Amino acid sequence: MKVSIVRTGGFAGIERRAQSDSAGDPLLARLVDRVDLRAVPPPGRIPDQFLYEIDIDGECAVVGEAQLSGPLRELVHHVLGRAG
């Protein structure tokens, strides 16, 4: 399965993108199994916060930095971290 992350917002407004595929990343597959994008609350209105658009095989959610926790946080950091 493919996971894409787009981070936008923040003070500088710099966009960062990353994508990974579980075919070559067994840890990614385990992280995805622990994430339910349907249960993600909508992002709050917090000035200069990062927003993360997360796409897991076509299922998408937008998450604010304040709502990013647990397995979802691990997933985002893992995918963005692999992008270098």
Backbone bond lengths (Angstrom), bond angles and torsions (degrees), N, CA, C in turn:
res aa  C-N    CA-C-N  psi(-1)  N-CA   C-N-CA  omega(-1)  CA-C   N-CA-C  phi
1 M - - - 1.453 - - 1.516 109.34 -
2 K 1.317 114.61 149.91 1.462 120.01 -178.25 1.520 110.26 -104.98
3 V 1.310 114.63 138.06 1.459 121.97 178.39 1.523 107.84 -123.01
4 S 1.333 115.58 126.75 1.465 121.67 176.32 1.517 109.11 -119.43
5 I 1.316 115.92 138.57 1.465 122.35 178.00 1.527 107.53 -127.40
6 V 1.335 115.66 132.10 1.463 121.49 172.25 1.523 106.54 -124.61
7 R 1.324 116.12 118.74 1.469 120.84 177.56 1.526 107.95 -103.12
8 T 1.327 115.78 127.42 1.460 121.53 177.87 1.528 108.55 -129.83
9 G 1.322 115.41 173.66 1.460 120.43 176.53 1.509 111.90 88.56
10 G 1.304 114.30 -149.35 1.454 119.32 -175.35 1.518 110.27 79.31
11 F 1.288 116.36 173.94 1.459 121.78 -177.14 1.531 111.56 -62.40
12 A 1.337 116.60 -42.85 1.470 120.59 -176.86 1.525 112.83 -86.79
13 G 1.338 117.21 -16.96 1.454 120.78 179.02 1.517 114.43 70.28
14 I 1.319 117.65 25.10 1.463 121.40 -179.22 1.525 109.40 -82.87
15 E 1.334 115.55 130.82 1.458 121.15 179.99 1.519 109.96 -88.89
16 R 1.330 114.92 141.24 1.458 120.95 176.92 1.524 108.26 -131.66
17 R 1.323 117.12 133.73 1.463 122.60 -178.14 1.525 110.26 -124.64
18 A 1.336 115.11 146.72 1.461 120.07 174.53 1.522 108.34 -154.57
19 Q 1.312 114.55 152.36 1.460 120.60 177.62 1.512 108.33 -142.31
20 S 1.329 115.96 145.99 1.452 120.47 177.62 1.522 108.16 -146.03
21 D 1.322 115.59 156.79 1.456 121.76 -179.48 1.520 108.43 -123.74
22 S 1.326 116.54 132.63 1.462 120.41 -177.26 1.530 112.36 -68.10
23 A 1.337 117.80 -15.06 1.469 120.33 178.45 1.527 111.02 -59.54
24 G 1.311 117.41 -34.97 1.458 121.11 179.29 1.518 113.63 -109.84
25 D 1.328 116.32 13.21 1.469 120.21 -174.26 1.532 109.93 -146.52
26 P 1.335 118.20 86.98 1.465 121.08 -177.38 1.535 113.86 -60.71
27 L 1.332 117.26 -32.11 1.463 119.53 177.92 1.522 110.31 -64.61
28 L 1.317 117.01 -38.45 1.460 120.84 178.64 1.525 110.59 -59.51
29 A 1.313 117.81 -43.43 1.467 121.30 179.53 1.531 110.72 -59.72
30 R 1.312 117.41 -42.08 1.474 120.68 178.98 1.526 111.46 -66.46
31 L 1.325 117.32 -39.31 1.465 120.51 178.85 1.529 110.66 -65.97
32 V 1.324 117.34 -43.75 1.467 121.05 -179.90 1.523 110.58 -60.05
33 D 1.328 117.40 -38.62 1.472 121.25 179.06 1.520 112.28 -61.19
34 R 1.315 117.73 -22.69 1.468 121.77 -177.68 1.533 113.07 -95.19
35 V 1.337 117.74 -1.52 1.466 122.20 -175.06 1.523 110.63 -108.88
36 D 1.332 116.55 134.06 1.467 122.84 173.80 1.525 107.39 -121.32
37 L 1.328 116.58 99.91 1.466 120.33 -177.70 1.526 112.57 -64.42
38 R 1.335 117.54 -25.12 1.474 119.98 179.40 1.527 112.03 -68.68
39 A 1.315 117.27 -21.07 1.464 121.69 -178.43 1.527 112.81 -91.98
40 V 1.320 116.76 1.18 1.461 120.70 -176.67 1.526 109.61 -77.55
41 P 1.339 117.64 125.76 1.467 119.83 177.81 1.531 110.58 -71.34
42 P 1.322 117.22 153.58 1.471 119.21 177.95 1.532 110.14 -64.51
43 P 1.325 115.97 153.12 1.468 118.53 -179.03 1.519 111.61 -67.54
44 G 1.312 115.95 140.70 1.455 120.77 175.78 1.520 110.26 -77.47
45 R 1.302 116.11 167.25 1.469 120.84 178.50 1.518 109.13 -93.30
46 I 1.312 114.52 92.34 1.461 121.64 179.68 1.526 107.11 -121.93
47 P 1.324 117.65 122.38 1.468 119.58 -178.79 1.526 112.16 -56.93
48 D 1.317 116.44 138.09 1.463 124.36 173.61 1.526 114.73 63.21
49 Q 1.327 117.91 15.88 1.463 117.89 177.41 1.528 110.24 -78.98
50 F 1.314 115.83 154.09 1.446 120.38 173.11 1.519 108.71 -76.40
51 L 1.326 116.68 142.81 1.452 123.31 171.52 1.524 107.20 -116.21
52 Y 1.326 115.75 137.86 1.453 121.77 -178.75 1.522 108.71 -117.62
53 E 1.331 115.71 120.19 1.458 120.60 172.30 1.522 105.76 -94.78
54 I 1.325 115.30 117.37 1.457 121.40 -175.28 1.521 108.30 -112.91
55 D 1.317 116.42 127.04 1.459 122.62 179.06 1.521 108.07 -124.56
56 I 1.334 115.51 117.72 1.464 121.46 176.77 1.521 106.94 -115.96
57 D 1.304 116.80 102.66 1.468 122.92 -178.99 1.530 112.68 47.89
58 G 1.322 116.99 45.51 1.458 121.76 175.72 1.514 115.37 91.96
59 E 1.319 118.45 -11.98 1.473 121.72 174.23 1.521 107.34 -90.54
60 C 1.338 116.57 122.40 1.465 120.58 -171.76 1.521 112.33 -120.36
61 A 1.326 114.95 152.29 1.459 122.64 172.57 1.520 107.85 -151.57
62 V 1.328 115.69 150.70 1.458 121.97 172.79 1.518 106.94 -111.06
63 V 1.322 115.31 128.57 1.458 121.96 -174.33 1.519 109.15 -126.52
64 G 1.321 116.76 133.55 1.451 121.38 174.23 1.518 110.31 -82.46
65 E 1.310 116.00 154.16 1.470 121.61 179.88 1.534 111.63 -51.82
66 A 1.323 116.56 -38.41 1.465 120.70 -178.34 1.531 112.52 -67.16
67 Q 1.331 117.75 -26.44 1.465 121.60 -179.49 1.530 112.60 -93.54
68 L 1.305 116.91 -4.11 1.461 121.63 -176.36 1.528 109.05 -82.00
69 S 1.334 116.04 106.31 1.459 119.26 -178.58 1.530 110.60 -148.98
70 G 1.306 115.99 169.02 1.452 122.62 175.62 1.521 113.67 55.94
71 P 1.343 116.17 -138.95 1.459 120.78 -177.32 1.532 113.16 -60.14
72 L 1.324 117.15 -32.18 1.462 120.47 179.40 1.529 110.22 -64.73
73 R 1.311 116.28 -41.99 1.475 121.10 177.81 1.526 109.79 -63.03
74 E 1.340 116.25 -44.53 1.465 120.64 178.68 1.527 110.77 -59.62
75 L 1.324 116.61 -43.23 1.459 121.36 179.80 1.526 111.29 -61.18
76 V 1.323 116.64 -49.21 1.465 121.50 -179.12 1.530 110.73 -61.05
77 H 1.306 117.31 -47.05 1.468 120.51 -178.66 1.529 111.34 -66.63
78 H 1.314 116.43 -34.87 1.468 119.91 178.93 1.532 110.36 -65.75
79 V 1.318 117.22 -49.51 1.461 120.42 -177.80 1.541 111.20 -66.58
80 L 1.315 117.06 -46.49 1.468 119.54 179.09 1.529 111.21 -65.08
81 G 1.322 117.29 -35.10 1.461 121.81 179.64 1.520 112.86 -66.91
82 R 1.316 116.98 -33.01 1.478 120.67 179.11 1.527 111.26 -72.78
83 A 1.339 116.36 -20.91 1.467 119.88 -178.44 1.524 111.16 -74.72
84 G 1.326 115.53 -17.02 1.470 118.50 177.31 1.440 109.97 91.85
